[in-house]
């Protein structure tokens, strides 16, 4: 995809039977615009959407690969030189424009750890057993930054390879996941 703007937010959203991620993405875009009215916001989806809240609506060229497995497509589809990918089911509750200055010092940045609503470190490790057993970074792909670079390209090629060859990668680690989560795949790719 050609560069259409220097910086912007990319929101992947493919509806699921039980959740309208498109509606979530609209609410997220509205929350971003509340604090950053001129932000560039793109929606990545398999639906035909024409809403002014999004500067660009980008179709998944490989179609819906099935939930999390769509995530490898974000790198090639961003219309921005610098991208912050946000999961559709997030809401922004304060100004985040300062993220750009902090994140631009690296080529790829994935959020790590999590905190609860009282700003305490998350305690539950139920869904993080594969991370703990395999000494993987505790990444959460819900907020991911990258700028166009060779490192970012290689990272997302690795993400694609892991999703498409999960049976082979699964043998290398201790994991019970039949279908890997994006967090686990990002952690493996970051480790590699």
C-alpha positions in Angstrom: 0.0 0.0 0.0 1.4 3.4 -0.8 2.0 5.9 2.0 -1.0 8.3 2.3 0.0 10.0 5.5 3.0 10.1 7.8 1.2 8.7 10.9 -2.0 7.1 11.7 -4.0 4.6 13.7 -5.0 1.3 12.0 -7.9 -0.7 13.5 -8.5 -4.2 12.2 -12.2 -5.2 12.6 -13.8 -8.4 11.3 -17.2 -9.1 12.8 -17.7 -12.3 14.7 -21.1 -14.1 15.3 -21.2 -12.9 18.9 -19.5 -9.4 18.5 -19.8 -6.6 16.1 -16.1 -5.5 15.9 -17.1 -2.9 13.3 -19.3 -1.2 16.0 -16.3 -1.5 18.4 -14.0 0.1 15.8 -16.4 3.0 15.3 -16.5 3.6 19.1 -12.7 3.4 19.2 -12.3 5.9 16.4 -14.8 8.3 18.1 -12.8 8.0 21.3 -9.5 8.8 19.4 -11.1 11.8 17.7 -12.4 13.2 21.0 -8.8 13.9 22.0 -7.1 14.1 18.5 -9.7 15.5 16.0 -7.3 15.5 13.0 -5.9 12.0 13.6 -5.6 9.7 10.6 -7.6 6.6 11.3 -8.0 3.6 8.9 -10.3 0.6 9.3 -9.0 -2.8 8.0 -12.0 -5.1 7.4 -13.8 -7.5 5.1 -17.0 -5.4 5.2 -18.0 -2.6 2.8 -18.1 0.4 5.1 -18.4 4.1 4.1 -18.3 6.2 7.3 -16.7 9.6 7.7 -15.1 8.7 11.0 -12.5 6.7 9.1 -10.1 8.4 6.7 -9.6 5.1 4.8 -11.4 1.8 4.8 -9.1 -1.0 3.6 -10.3 -4.4 2.5 -8.5 -7.6 3.5 -7.0 -8.6 0.1 -6.6 -12.2 1.3 -10.1 -12.3 2.7 -11.0 -13.3 6.3 -8.3 -15.8 7.3 -10.2 -16.5 10.5 -10.0 -14.1 13.4 -6.5 -13.7 14.8 -4.9 -15.1 11.6 -5.8 -11.9 9.8 -3.3 -10.0 11.8 -0.3 -10.7 9.6 -1.9 -8.6 6.9 -1.7 -5.3 8.8 1.9 -4.5 7.9 1.4 -4.5 4.1 -2.0 -2.7 4.3 -1.2 0.3 6.5 -1.4 3.6 4.5 1.0 5.2 7.0 4.8 5.5 7.4 4.3 5.1 11.1 1.4 3.1 12.4 -0.2 2.4 15.7 -2.4 -0.6 15.4 -5.2 -0.8 18.0 -7.5 -3.7 18.7 -11.1 -2.7 17.9 -12.4 -3.4 21.4 -10.3 -0.7 23.0 -11.4 2.8 24.0 -9.1 5.8 24.4 -9.9 7.8 27.6 -7.2 10.4 27.5 -5.0 12.1 24.9 -2.5 9.7 23.4 -0.7 11.9 21.0 2.5 11.8 23.1 2.8 8.1 22.1 4.1 9.1 18.7 7.2 10.9 20.2 7.8 8.0 22.6 7.4 5.2 20.1 9.2 6.6 17.1 12.6 5.8 18.8 12.1 2.1 17.8 11.1 0.3 14.6 8.6 -2.1 16.2 7.0 -1.8 19.7 4.5 -4.2 21.2 2.8 -3.4 24.5 3.8 -5.7 27.4 2.2 -6.6 30.6 -1.3 -5.5 31.6 -2.8 -3.5 34.3 -6.3 -3.5 35.8 -8.7 -0.5 36.1 -6.9 0.5 39.3 -3.5 0.6 37.6 -2.3 -2.6 39.4 -0.3 -5.2 37.4 -2.5 -8.0 36.1 -2.3 -11.2 38.3 -4.0 -13.8 36.2 -1.7 -16.0 34.2 -4.4 -18.5 33.0 -4.1 -17.4 29.4 -0.4 -16.8 29.6 0.8 -20.3 30.5 2.5 -20.8 27.1 4.4 -17.5 27.7 5.6 -18.6 31.2 6.5 -22.2 30.2 8.5 -21.0 27.2 10.0 -17.9 28.6 8.4 -15.7 26.0 8.0 -11.9 26.3 4.6 -11.0 27.9 3.3 -9.1 24.9 -0.2 -7.8 24.3 -0.7 -7.0 20.6 -3.7 -4.7 21.4 -1.3 -1.8 21.0 1.4 -2.3 18.4 3.6 0.4 16.8 5.8 0.1 13.7 7.4 2.3 11.2 8.2 1.2 7.7 11.5 -0.6 7.9 13.2 -3.8 7.2 12.8 -4.9 10.8 9.0 -4.3 10.7 8.7 -6.2 7.4 10.7 -9.2 8.8 8.7 -9.2 12.0 5.4 -9.4 10.2 6.7 -12.0 7.7 7.6 -14.1 10.7 4.1 -13.5 12.2 2.6 -14.7 8.9 4.8 -17.8 8.8 3.9 -18.8 12.4 0.2 -18.4 11.7 0.4 -20.3 8.4 2.6 -23.1 9.8 1.3 -23.3 13.4 1.5 -27.1 13.5 5.2 -27.0 13.0 5.9 -24.1 15.4 3.6 -25.6 18.0 6.0 -28.6 18.2 8.8 -26.3 19.2 7.1 -24.9 22.3 4.9 -26.1 25.1 1.5 -24.9 24.0 -2.0 -26.4 24.2 -3.4 -23.9 21.7 -5.0 -25.5 18.6 -5.2 -22.0 17.1 -2.6 -19.6 18.4 -3.5 -16.2 19.8 -2.0 -13.2 18.2 -0.3 -12.4 21.5 1.5 -15.8 21.4 2.4 -15.4 17.8 3.8 -11.9 18.3 5.8 -13.1 21.3 7.3 -15.9 19.3 8.1 -13.6 16.4 9.7 -11.1 18.8 11.7 -13.8 20.4 12.9 -15.1 17.0 
